[in-house]
């Protein structure tokens, strides 16, 4: 029995090694492409703008207010969405497969009963 397992384990190890090697190869290719792309991108020149500290304080406060307003809007939208998704229709106990099977059984029984009543007449 152990002799049957060893070839299977060897094949599994080879397969896993090949998959791992392919993943590493793809990772290396992607890293190389990113480096090549970075070399050929034109470098943007940055210009530094000196602002007064008072303007910086106002812009920071303004950015903080914008962030708070955005967070509030997202929270309200999520709350409304949660209310809409929680209203699911009430489903009778059991699943649809059971319902279909029960309907087929009842239909078959009704055919048998109607067939018997025709024989008696």
C-alpha positions in Angstrom: 0.0 0.0 0.0 2.9 2.4 0.8 4.4 1.6 -2.6 1.2 3.0 -4.2 1.3 6.3 -2.3 4.9 7.2 -3.0 4.6 7.8 -6.7 1.5 9.8 -6.1 3.3 12.0 -3.6 6.2 12.4 -5.9 3.9 13.6 -8.8 2.1 15.9 -6.4 5.4 17.4 -5.2 6.6 17.9 -8.8 3.3 19.6 -9.7 3.3 21.9 -6.7 6.9 22.8 -7.5 6.1 23.7 -11.0 3.2 25.8 -10.0 5.4 27.6 -7.4 8.1 28.2 -10.0 5.6 29.6 -12.4 4.2 32.0 -9.8 7.7 33.2 -8.9 8.5 33.6 -12.7 5.4 35.7 -13.2 6.2 37.8 -10.1 9.7 38.4 -11.5 8.3 39.4 -14.9 5.9 41.8 -13.3 8.6 43.4 -11.1 10.9 43.8 -14.2 8.1 45.4 -16.2 7.4 47.9 -13.5 11.1 48.8 -13.3 11.3 49.2 -17.1 8.1 51.3 -17.1 9.5 53.5 -14.4 12.7 54.1 -16.4 10.9 55.3 -19.5 8.3 57.5 -17.8 9.2 61.2 -18.0 10.0 62.5 -14.6 7.7 65.3 -13.5 9.4 68.4 -12.1 8.0 69.4 -8.7 7.7 73.0 -7.8 7.4 73.9 -4.2 4.9 76.6 -3.3 5.4 78.3 -0.1 2.2 79.3 1.6 1.7 81.3 4.7 0.9 79.3 7.9 -2.5 81.0 8.1 -3.6 79.8 4.7 -2.3 76.3 5.5 -4.5 76.2 8.7 -7.6 77.3 6.8 -7.0 74.8 4.0 -6.4 72.0 6.5 -9.6 72.9 8.4 -11.4 73.0 5.1 -10.1 69.6 4.1 -11.1 68.2 7.5 -14.6 69.5 7.0 -14.8 68.0 3.5 -13.6 64.7 4.8 -16.2 64.8 7.7 -19.0 65.6 5.2 -17.9 62.8 2.9 -17.8 60.3 5.8 -21.3 61.4 6.9 -22.6 61.0 3.4 -21.2 57.5 3.1 -22.5 56.4 6.5 -26.0 57.6 5.6 -25.9 55.9 2.3 -24.8 52.6 3.9 -27.6 52.9 6.5 -30.2 53.4 3.8 -28.8 50.6 1.8 -28.9 48.3 4.9 -32.5 49.1 5.5 -33.4 48.2 1.9 -31.6 44.9 1.8 -32.9 43.7 5.2 -36.5 43.5 3.8 -36.6 40.0 2.4 -39.9 38.3 1.6 -41.1 35.7 4.0 -40.5 32.2 2.7 -42.4 29.2 3.8 -40.5 26.5 5.7 -38.6 24.1 3.4 -36.9 24.8 0.2 -38.2 25.0 -3.4 -36.9 21.5 -4.3 -39.0 20.0 -1.5 -42.1 21.9 -2.7 -41.6 20.7 -6.3 -41.1 17.1 -5.1 -44.2 17.2 -2.9 -46.3 18.7 -5.8 -45.1 15.8 -8.1 -46.0 13.2 -5.5 -49.5 14.7 -5.0 -50.0 14.8 -8.8 -49.0 11.2 -9.1 -51.3 10.2 -6.3 -54.2 12.0 -7.9 -53.5 10.2 -11.2 -53.6 6.9 -9.4 -56.8 7.7 -7.6 -58.5 8.9 -10.7 -57.3 5.8 -12.6 -58.7 3.5 -10.0 -62.1 5.3 -10.0 -62.3 4.8 -13.8 -61.7 1.1 -13.5 -64.5 0.6 -10.9 -67.1 2.2 -13.2 
